[in-house]
Amino acid sequence: MVFEVVCLIPKGRVTNYGAIAKYLGSARSSRMVGWAMNASHSFKKKVPAHRVVNRNGILTGKHSFPDPFMMQRLLEKEGILVKKDKVVDFKKLFWDPSEALKL
């Protein structure tokens, strides 16, 4: 389920591990979402893992990519400015699956 939610994050937007966990009904499981994201590169479908950052907008998952600068490059390719491993305007760019995917 984690990967399915991540695939719904729009280009140019980011979310965090906790928001995904909350949406999936397990608000205290952000660490589990992080572990899932570490494995996302081996998932058959392409998962935009670069759009998932920590609760402060920091690129904590960057070491799960083939090179530690790839996450930033992918975000910048989508128009997201990153400075010192942190998403600039994080609150403005934040995508909350609980709000966006309301039934």
N, CA, C and O atoms as a printed pandas DataFrame, in Angstrom:
     atom_number atom_name residue_name chain_id  residue_number  x_coord  y_coord  z_coord
0              1         N          MET        A               1    0.807   -1.207    0.000
1              2        CA          MET        A               1    0.000    0.000    0.000
2              3         C          MET        A               1    0.853    1.276    0.000
3              4         O          MET        A               1    0.475    2.281   -0.602
4              5         N          VAL        A               2    1.996    1.225    0.674
5              6        CA          VAL        A               2    2.861    2.409    0.749
6              7         C          VAL        A               2    3.218    2.881   -0.647
7              8         O          VAL        A               2    3.097    4.067   -0.954
8              9         N          PHE        A               3    3.659    1.958   -1.499
9             10        CA          PHE        A               3    4.088    2.345   -2.842
10            11         C          PHE        A               3    2.936    2.917   -3.662
11            12         O          PHE        A               3    3.123    3.840   -4.455
12            13         N          GLU        A               4    1.751    2.361   -3.464
13            14        CA          GLU        A               4    0.589    2.856   -4.205
14            15         C          GLU        A               4    0.299    4.315   -3.839
15            16         O          GLU        A               4   -0.034    5.120   -4.709
16            17         N          VAL        A               5    0.426    4.649   -2.560
17            18        CA          VAL        A               5    0.210    6.036   -2.119
18            19         C          VAL        A               5    1.296    6.937   -2.694
19            20         O          VAL        A               5    1.005    8.026   -3.189
20            21         N          VAL        A               6    2.536    6.490   -2.632
21            22        CA          VAL        A               6    3.652    7.296   -3.145
22            23         C          VAL        A               6    3.478    7.568   -4.637
23            24         O          VAL        A               6    3.819    8.652   -5.112
24            25         N          CYS        A               7    2.964    6.620   -5.359
25            26        CA          CYS        A               7    2.750    6.810   -6.801
26            27         C          CYS        A               7    1.678    7.858   -7.096
27            28         O          CYS        A               7    1.580    8.332   -8.228
28            29         N          LEU        A               8    0.890    8.217   -6.118
29            30        CA          LEU        A               8   -0.152    9.232   -6.296
30            31         C          LEU        A               8    0.319   10.655   -5.991
31            32         O          LEU        A               8   -0.403   11.616   -6.257
32            33         N          ILE        A               9    1.522   10.795   -5.436
33            34        CA          ILE        A               9    2.044   12.133   -5.133
34            35         C          ILE        A               9    2.266   12.861   -6.456
35            36         O          ILE        A               9    2.996   12.369   -7.316
36            37         N          PRO        A              10    1.649   14.019   -6.625
37            38        CA          PRO        A              10    1.818   14.748   -7.892
38            39         C          PRO        A              10    3.257   15.246   -8.095
39            40         O          PRO        A              10    3.972   15.527   -7.133
40            41         N          LYS        A              11    3.656   15.346   -9.343
41            42        CA          LYS        A              11    4.966   15.930   -9.657
42            43         C          LYS        A              11    5.016   17.331   -9.077
43            44         O          LYS        A              11    4.030   18.067   -9.105
44            45         N          GLY        A              12    6.172   17.687   -8.553
45            46        CA          GLY        A              12    6.343   19.015   -7.994
46            47         C          GLY        A              12    5.837   19.158   -6.565
47            48         O          GLY        A              12    5.815   20.262   -6.022
48            49         N          ARG        A              13    5.432   18.050   -5.954
49            50        CA          ARG        A              13    4.932   18.055   -4.578
50            51         C          ARG        A              13    5.699   17.009   -3.775
51            52         O          ARG        A              13    6.293   16.097   -4.350
52            53         N          VAL        A              14    5.688   17.135   -2.471
53            54        CA          VAL        A              14    6.342   16.173   -1.586
54            55         C          VAL        A              14    5.419   15.844   -0.417
55            56         O          VAL        A              14    4.505   16.602   -0.091
56            57         N          THR        A              15    5.676   14.720    0.191
57            58        CA          THR        A              15    4.988   14.355    1.426
58            59         C          THR        A              15    6.019   13.775    2.377
59            60         O          THR        A              15    7.207   13.722    2.059
60            61         N          ASN        A              16    5.565   13.341    3.544
61            62        CA          ASN        A              16    6.510   12.756    4.486
62            63         C          ASN        A              16    6.048   11.374    4.926
63            64         O          ASN        A              16    4.921   10.959    4.658
64            65         N          TYR        A              17    6.942   10.680    5.603
65            66        CA          TYR        A              17    6.683    9.310    6.042
66            67         C          TYR        A              17    5.462    9.246    6.958
67            68         O          TYR        A              17    4.627    8.351    6.825
68            69         N          GLY        A              18    5.363   10.181    7.874
69            70        CA          GLY        A              18    4.261   10.204    8.830
70            71         C          GLY        A              18    2.908   10.415    8.179
71            72         O          GLY        A              18    1.920    9.810    8.595
72            73         N          ALA        A              19    2.850   11.257    7.170
73            74        CA          ALA        A              19    1.582   11.513    6.481
74            75         C          ALA        A              19    1.101   10.262    5.755
75            76         O          ALA        A              19   -0.098    9.988    5.704
76            77         N          ILE        A              20    2.030    9.515    5.202
77            78        CA          ILE        A              20    1.668    8.262    4.528
78            79         C          ILE        A              20    1.175    7.250    5.562
79            80         O          ILE        A              20    0.151    6.597    5.359
80            81         N          ALA        A              21    1.903    7.126    6.667
81            82        CA          ALA        A              21    1.506    6.199    7.730
82            83         C          ALA        A              21    0.119    6.548    8.262
83            84         O          ALA        A              21   -0.714    5.664    8.464
84            85         N          LYS        A              22   -0.123    7.825    8.488
85            86        CA          LYS        A              22   -1.429    8.264    8.992
86            87         C          LYS        A              22   -2.527    7.904    8.004
87            88         O          LYS        A              22   -3.572    7.386    8.397
88            89         N          TYR        A              23   -2.299    8.175    6.728
89            90        CA          TYR        A              23   -3.292    7.862    5.701
90            91         C          TYR        A              23   -3.608    6.367    5.685
91            92         O          TYR        A              23   -4.755    5.970    5.477
92            93         N          LEU        A              24   -2.593    5.550    5.904
93            94        CA          LEU        A              24   -2.775    4.100    5.875
94            95         C          LEU        A              24   -3.348    3.556    7.192
95            96         O          LEU        A              24   -3.504    2.346    7.352
96            97         N          GLY        A              25   -3.658    4.460    8.133
97            98        CA          GLY        A              25   -4.301    4.050    9.374
98            99         C          GLY        A              25   -3.362    3.634   10.480
99           100         O          GLY        A              25   -3.777    2.997   11.448
100          101         N          SER        A              26   -2.105    3.989   10.343
101          102        CA          SER        A              26   -1.112    3.602   11.334
102          103         C          SER        A              26   -0.177    4.776   11.604
103          104         O          SER        A              26    1.014    4.722   11.295
104          105         N          ALA        A              27   -0.728    5.829   12.178
105          106        CA          ALA        A              27   -0.024    7.099   12.342
106          107         C          ALA        A              27    1.330    6.990   13.032
107          108         O          ALA        A              27    2.198    7.831   12.799
108          109         N          ARG        A              28    1.529    6.006   13.850
109          110        CA          ARG        A              28    2.790    5.875   14.581
110          111         C          ARG        A              28    3.799    4.974   13.855
111          112         O          ARG        A              28    4.781    4.531   14.450
112          113         N          SER        A              29    3.555    4.715   12.603
113          114        CA          SER        A              29    4.404    3.787   11.852
114          115         C          SER        A              29    5.224    4.458   10.764
115          116         O          SER        A              29    5.503    3.846    9.733
116          117         N          SER        A              30    5.611    5.699   10.977
117          118        CA          SER        A              30    6.388    6.393    9.952
118          119         C          SER        A              30    7.720    5.692    9.680
119          120         O          SER        A              30    8.215    5.719    8.554
120          121         N          ARG        A              31    8.292    5.075   10.688
121          122        CA          ARG        A              31    9.555    4.349   10.490
122          123         C          ARG        A              31    9.356    3.164    9.550
123          124         O          ARG        A              31   10.227    2.857    8.736
124          125         N          MET        A              32    8.215    2.503    9.664
125          126        CA          MET        A              32    7.921    1.381    8.764
126          127         C          MET        A              32    7.782    1.872    7.319
127          128         O          MET        A              32    8.205    1.194    6.382
128          129         N          VAL        A              33    7.190    3.047    7.152
129          130        CA          VAL        A              33    7.085    3.634    5.813
130          131         C          VAL        A              33    8.495    3.903    5.281
131          132         O          VAL        A              33    8.783    3.654    4.110
132          133         N          GLY        A              34    9.356    4.407    6.139
133          134        CA          GLY        A              34   10.746    4.649    5.747
134          135         C          GLY        A              34   11.439    3.377    5.292
135          136         O          GLY        A              34   12.154    3.383    4.290
136          137         N          TRP        A              35   11.235    2.294    6.012
137          138        CA          TRP        A              35   11.832    1.020    5.615
138          139         C          TRP        A              35   11.289    0.571    4.263
139          140         O          TRP        A              35   12.031    0.076    3.415
140          141         N          ALA        A              36    9.993    0.750    4.076
141          142        CA          ALA        A              36    9.404    0.392    2.781
142          143         C          ALA        A              36   10.027    1.230    1.669
143          144         O          ALA        A              36   10.324    0.719    0.589
144          145         N          MET        A              37   10.223    2.512    1.939
145          146        CA          MET        A              37   10.801    3.391    0.921
146          147         C          MET        A              37   12.221    2.964    0.568
147          148         O          MET        A              37   12.640    3.107   -0.580
148          149         N          ASN        A              38   12.959    2.449    1.531
149          150        CA          ASN        A              38   14.313    1.954    1.254
150          151         C          ASN        A              38   14.287    0.830    0.224
151          152         O          ASN        A              38   15.228    0.670   -0.554
152          153         N          ALA        A              39   13.216    0.060    0.222
153          154        CA          ALA        A              39   13.092   -1.070   -0.702
154          155         C          ALA        A              39   12.385   -0.691   -1.998
155          156         O          ALA        A              39   12.230   -1.535   -2.880
156          157         N          SER        A              40   11.960    0.545   -2.130
157          158        CA          SER        A              40   11.149    0.942   -3.286
158          159         C          SER        A              40   11.880    0.819   -4.618
159          160         O          SER        A              40   11.246    0.684   -5.664
160          161         N          HIS        A              41   13.187    0.864   -4.584
161          162        CA          HIS        A              41   13.947    0.815   -5.838
162          163         C          HIS        A              41   13.907   -0.573   -6.480
163          164         O          HIS        A              41   14.225   -0.727   -7.659
164          165         N          SER        A              42   13.516   -1.576   -5.698
165          166        CA          SER        A              42   13.428   -2.931   -6.248
166          167         C          SER        A              42   11.999   -3.293   -6.646
167          168         O          SER        A              42   11.758   -4.399   -7.129
168          169         N          PHE        A              43   11.060   -2.388   -6.451
169          170        CA          PHE        A              43    9.658   -2.608   -6.811
170          171         C          PHE        A              43    9.537   -2.604   -8.332
171          172         O          PHE        A              43   10.207   -1.814   -8.995
172          173         N          LYS        A              44    8.704   -3.462   -8.892
173          174        CA          LYS        A              44    8.587   -3.571  -10.353
174          175         C          LYS        A              44    8.136   -2.263  -10.997
175          176         O          LYS        A              44    8.691   -1.840  -12.012
176          177         N          LYS        A              45    7.131   -1.627  -10.404
177          178        CA          LYS        A              45    6.643   -0.351  -10.938
178          179         C          LYS        A              45    7.544    0.770  -10.415
179          180         O          LYS        A              45    8.006    0.715   -9.275
180          181         N          LYS        A              46    7.791    1.774  -11.236
181          182        CA          LYS        A              46    8.622    2.891  -10.810
182          183         C          LYS        A              46    7.902    3.670   -9.705
183          184         O          LYS        A              46    6.768    4.112   -9.888
184          185         N          VAL        A              47    8.561    3.830   -8.574
185          186        CA          VAL        A              47    8.004    4.525   -7.418
186          187         C          VAL        A              47    8.755    5.848   -7.255
187          188         O          VAL        A              47    9.980    5.840   -7.141
188          189         N          PRO        A              48    8.052    6.983   -7.242
189          190        CA          PRO        A              48    8.729    8.276   -7.100
190          191         C          PRO        A              48    9.154    8.538   -5.647
191          192         O          PRO        A              48    8.670    9.463   -4.995
192          193         N          ALA        A              49   10.061    7.706   -5.170
193          194        CA          ALA        A              49   10.520    7.758   -3.780
194          195         C          ALA        A              49   11.156    9.105   -3.425
195          196         O          ALA        A              49   11.200    9.480   -2.254
196          197         N          HIS        A              50   11.641    9.822   -4.419
197          198        CA          HIS        A              50   12.282   11.111   -4.169
198          199         C          HIS        A              50   11.298   12.137   -3.615
199          200         O          HIS        A              50   11.718   13.156   -3.068
200          201         N          ARG        A              51   10.003   11.885   -3.747
201          202        CA          ARG        A              51    8.982   12.827   -3.271
202          203         C          ARG        A              51    8.618   12.616   -1.801
203          204         O          ARG        A              51    7.737   13.300   -1.279
204          205         N          VAL        A              52    9.283   11.684   -1.135
205          206        CA          VAL        A              52    9.010   11.415    0.282
206          207         C          VAL        A              52   10.216   11.860    1.100
207          208         O          VAL        A              52   11.327   11.360    0.926
208          209         N          VAL        A              53    9.971   12.807    1.992
209          210        CA          VAL        A              53   11.022   13.384    2.836
210          211         C          VAL        A              53   10.606   13.244    4.301
211          212         O          VAL        A              53    9.541   12.701    4.595
212          213         N          ASN        A              54   11.439   13.731    5.216
213          214        CA          ASN        A              54   11.038   13.619    6.618
214          215         C          ASN        A              54   10.085   14.746    6.999
215          216         O          ASN        A              54    9.754   15.585    6.162
216          217         N          ARG        A              55    9.645   14.774    8.236
217          218        CA          ARG        A              55    8.611   15.722    8.674
218          219         C          ARG        A              55    9.026   17.178    8.595
219          220         O          ARG        A              55    8.185   18.074    8.665
220          221         N          ASN        A              56   10.332   17.417    8.449
221          222        CA          ASN        A              56   10.836   18.781    8.324
222          223         C          ASN        A              56   11.237   19.136    6.897
223          224         O          ASN        A              56   11.744   20.229    6.645
224          225         N          GLY        A              57   11.014   18.222    5.972
225          226        CA          GLY        A              57   11.374   18.470    4.580
226          227         C          GLY        A              57   12.803   18.115    4.234
227          228         O          GLY        A              57   13.301   18.495    3.174
228          229         N          ILE        A              58   13.469   17.388    5.121
229          230        CA          ILE        A              58   14.866   17.010    4.902
230          231         C          ILE        A              58   14.939   15.708    4.110
231          232         O          ILE        A              58   14.142   14.793    4.322
232          233         N          LEU        A              59   15.896   15.638    3.205
233          234        CA          LEU        A              59   16.063   14.476    2.323
234          235         C          LEU        A              59   16.750   13.325    3.050
235          236         O          LEU        A              59   17.860   12.940    2.684
236          237         N          THR        A              60   16.110   12.778    4.061
237          238        CA          THR        A              60   16.712   11.710    4.850
238          239         C          THR        A              60   16.834   10.403    4.078
239          240         O          THR        A              60   17.637    9.548    4.453
240          241         N          GLY        A              61   16.063   10.224    3.012
241          242        CA          GLY        A              61   16.125    8.997    2.227
242          243         C          GLY        A              61   17.149    9.010    1.122
243          244         O          GLY        A              61   17.222    8.063    0.340
244          245         N          LYS        A              62   17.942   10.059    1.035
245          246        CA          LYS        A              62   18.861   10.211   -0.094
246          247         C          LYS        A              62   19.897    9.097   -0.197
247          248         O          LYS        A              62   20.417    8.834   -1.282
248          249         N          HIS        A              63   20.201    8.443    0.915
249          250        CA          HIS        A              63   21.220    7.384    0.888
250          251         C          HIS        A              63   20.681    6.065    0.346
251          252         O          HIS        A              63   21.438    5.112    0.160
252          253         N          SER        A              64   19.376    6.007    0.094
253          254        CA          SER        A              64   18.771    4.807   -0.494
254          255         C          SER        A              64   18.837    4.829   -2.017
255          256         O          SER        A              64   18.481    3.849   -2.672
256          257         N          PHE        A              65   19.290    5.943   -2.577
257          258        CA          PHE        A              65   19.390    6.090   -4.027
258          259         C          PHE        A              65   20.786    5.660   -4.490
259          260         O          PHE        A              65   21.718    5.607   -3.688
260          261         N          PRO        A              66   20.928    5.355   -5.781
261          262        CA          PRO        A              66   22.233    4.921   -6.293
262          263         C          PRO        A              66   23.378    5.888   -5.978
263          264         O          PRO        A              66   24.511    5.454   -5.771
264          265         N          ASP        A              67   23.097    7.171   -5.942
265          266        CA          ASP        A              67   24.096    8.131   -5.461
266          267         C          ASP        A              67   23.364    9.137   -4.565
267          268         O          ASP        A              67   22.187    9.414   -4.794
268          269         N          PRO        A              68   24.031    9.680   -3.561
269          270        CA          PRO        A              68   23.360   10.518   -2.563
270          271         C          PRO        A              68   22.824   11.853   -3.078
271          272         O          PRO        A              68   22.133   12.559   -2.344
272          273         N          PHE        A              69   23.127   12.208   -4.321
273          274        CA          PHE        A              69   22.640   13.472   -4.875
274          275         C          PHE        A              69   21.474   13.276   -5.840
275          276         O          PHE        A              69   20.886   14.246   -6.317
276          277         N          MET        A              70   21.144   12.024   -6.122
277          278        CA          MET        A              70   20.096   11.721   -7.085
278          279         C          MET        A              70   18.721   12.216   -6.615
279          280         O          MET        A              70   17.945   12.732   -7.420
280          281         N          MET        A              71   18.420   12.067   -5.349
281          282        CA          MET        A              71   17.126   12.502   -4.822
282          283         C          MET        A              71   16.929   14.000   -5.057
283          284         O          MET        A              71   15.868   14.435   -5.504
284          285         N          GLN        A              72   17.950   14.767   -4.755
285          286        CA          GLN        A              72   17.873   16.211   -4.964
286          287         C          GLN        A              72   17.724   16.541   -6.442
287          288         O          GLN        A              72   16.928   17.406   -6.807
288          289         N          ARG        A              73   18.471   15.870   -7.282
289          290        CA          ARG        A              73   18.379   16.129   -8.732
290          291         C          ARG        A              73   16.974   15.838   -9.255
291          292         O          ARG        A              73   16.440   16.600  -10.060
292          293         N          LEU        A              74   16.377   14.739   -8.798
293          294        CA          LEU        A              74   15.025   14.387   -9.252
294          295         C          LEU        A              74   13.995   15.412   -8.783
295          296         O          LEU        A              74   13.085   15.765   -9.532
296          297         N          LEU        A              75   14.134   15.883   -7.560
297          298        CA          LEU        A              75   13.223   16.918   -7.061
298          299         C          LEU        A              75   13.396   18.215   -7.846
299          300         O          LEU        A              75   12.413   18.848   -8.231
300          301         N          GLU        A              76   14.629   18.603   -8.081
301          302        CA          GLU        A              76   14.896   19.842   -8.816
302          303         C          GLU        A              76   14.401   19.752  -10.256
303          304         O          GLU        A              76   13.988   20.754  -10.839
304          305         N          LYS        A              77   14.444   18.554  -10.824
305          306        CA          LYS        A              77   13.933   18.351  -12.182
306          307         C          LYS        A              77   12.429   18.627  -12.232
307          308         O          LYS        A              77   11.893   18.985  -13.280
308          309         N          GLU        A              78   11.753   18.459  -11.092
309          310        CA          GLU        A              78   10.316   18.728  -10.993
310          311         C          GLU        A              78   10.025   20.151  -10.521
311          312         O          GLU        A              78    8.872   20.508  -10.277
312          313         N          GLY        A              79   11.078   20.958  -10.395
313          314        CA          GLY        A              79   10.891   22.349  -10.003
314          315         C          GLY        A              79   10.925   22.607   -8.513
315          316         O          GLY        A              79   10.582   23.704   -8.070
316          317         N          ILE        A              80   11.329   21.622   -7.729
317          318        CA          ILE        A              80   11.407   21.771   -6.272
318          319         C          ILE        A              80   12.822   22.199   -5.901
319          320         O          ILE        A              80   13.796   21.516   -6.214
320          321         N          LEU        A              81   12.914   23.329   -5.235
321          322        CA          LEU        A              81   14.207   23.855   -4.814
322          323         C          LEU        A              81   14.638   23.174   -3.524
323          324         O          LEU        A              81   13.858   23.054   -2.578
324          325         N          VAL        A              82   15.907   22.723   -3.498
325          326        CA          VAL        A              82   16.470   22.066   -2.321
326          327         C          VAL        A              82   17.747   22.796   -1.941
327          328         O          VAL        A              82   18.614   23.030   -2.783
328          329         N          LYS        A              83   17.858   23.155   -0.663
329          330        CA          LYS        A              83   19.073   23.793   -0.157
330          331         C          LYS        A              83   19.503   23.076    1.111
331          332         O          LYS        A              83   18.713   22.878    2.034
332          333         N          LYS        A              84   20.767   22.695    1.135
333          334        CA          LYS        A              84   21.341   21.992    2.288
334          335         C          LYS        A              84   20.488   20.788    2.682
335          336         O          LYS        A              84   20.160   20.599    3.853
336          337         N          ASP        A              85   20.139   19.983    1.686
337          338        CA          ASP        A              85   19.357   18.750    1.869
338          339         C          ASP        A              85   17.957   18.981    2.425
339          340         O          ASP        A              85   17.379   18.076    3.026
340          341         N          LYS        A              86   17.407   20.165    2.240
341          342        CA          LYS        A              86   16.064   20.463    2.742
342          343         C          LYS        A              86   15.230   21.116    1.643
343          344         O          LYS        A              86   15.711   21.984    0.915
344          345         N          VAL        A              87   13.966   20.682    1.534
345          346        CA          VAL        A              87   13.046   21.241    0.546
346          347         C          VAL        A              87   12.690   22.671    0.955
347          348         O          VAL        A              87   12.190   22.901    2.056
348          349         N          VAL        A              88   12.946   23.616    0.073
349          350        CA          VAL        A              88   12.573   25.003    0.297
350          351         C          VAL        A              88   11.053   25.099    0.077
351          352         O          VAL        A              88   10.517   24.493   -0.850
352          353         N          ASP        A              89   10.383   25.849    0.919
353          354        CA          ASP        A              89    8.913   25.973    0.847
354          355         C          ASP        A              89    8.217   24.636    1.078
355          356         O          ASP        A              89    7.213   24.329    0.434
356          357         N          PHE        A              90    8.755   23.849    1.996
357          358        CA          PHE        A              90    8.205   22.527    2.274
358          359         C          PHE        A              90    6.711   22.578    2.590
359          360         O          PHE        A              90    5.939   21.789    2.044
360          361         N          LYS        A              91    6.299   23.487    3.455
361          362        CA          LYS        A              91    4.879   23.555    3.832
362          363         C          LYS        A              91    3.988   23.863    2.627
363          364         O          LYS        A              91    2.879   23.338    2.517
364          365         N          LYS        A              92    4.473   24.702    1.741
365          366        CA          LYS        A              92    3.709   25.064    0.544
366          367         C          LYS        A              92    3.608   23.882   -0.430
367          368         O          LYS        A              92    2.583   23.709   -1.091
368          369         N          LEU        A              93    4.654   23.083   -0.519
369          370        CA          LEU        A              93    4.714   21.969   -1.456
370          371         C          LEU        A              93    4.203   20.656   -0.873
371          372         O          LEU        A              93    4.107   19.652   -1.579
372          373         N          PHE        A              94    3.879   20.666    0.413
373          374        CA          PHE        A              94    3.458   19.451    1.106
374          375         C          PHE        A              94    2.136   18.924    0.558
375          376         O          PHE        A              94    1.165   19.670    0.424
376          377         N          TRP        A              95    2.112   17.651    0.249
377          378        CA          TRP        A              95    0.916   16.960   -0.233
378          379         C          TRP        A              95    0.478   15.990    0.850
379          380         O          TRP        A              95    1.214   15.068    1.203
380          381         N          ASP        A              96   -0.713   16.198    1.371
381          382        CA          ASP        A              96   -1.237   15.361    2.450
382          383         C          ASP        A              96   -2.206   14.340    1.860
383          384         O          ASP        A              96   -3.287   14.709    1.401
384          385         N          PRO        A              97   -1.831   13.056    1.868
385          386        CA          PRO        A              97   -2.723   12.060    1.276
386          387         C          PRO        A              97   -4.070   11.971    1.985
387          388         O          PRO        A              97   -5.076   11.651    1.350
388          389         N          SER        A              98   -4.109   12.242    3.268
389          390        CA          SER        A              98   -5.383   12.186    4.003
390          391         C          SER        A              98   -6.363   13.259    3.505
391          392         O          SER        A              98   -7.577   13.059    3.538
392          393         N          GLU        A              99   -5.841   14.370    3.056
393          394        CA          GLU        A              99   -6.698   15.435    2.505
394          395         C          GLU        A              99   -6.965   15.209    1.017
395          396         O          GLU        A              99   -8.098   15.332    0.552
396          397         N          ALA        A             100   -5.922   14.882    0.292
397          398        CA          ALA        A             100   -6.044   14.748   -1.163
398          399         C          ALA        A             100   -6.842   13.521   -1.604
399          400         O          ALA        A             100   -7.456   13.522   -2.670
400          401         N          LEU        A             101   -6.826   12.489   -0.785
401          402        CA          LEU        A             101   -7.461   11.235   -1.191
402          403         C          LEU        A             101   -8.703   10.918   -0.373
403          404         O          LEU        A             101   -9.062    9.753   -0.203
404          405         N          LYS        A             102   -9.357   11.955    0.131
405          406        CA          LYS        A             102  -10.592   11.747    0.893
406          407         C          LYS        A             102  -11.628   11.046    0.029
407          408         O          LYS        A             102  -11.753   11.315   -1.166
408          409         N          LEU        A             103  -12.350   10.163    0.645
409          410        CA          LEU        A             103  -13.405    9.443   -0.080
410          411         C          LEU        A             103  -14.725   10.155    0.048
411          412         O          LEU        A             103  -15.729    9.696   -0.496
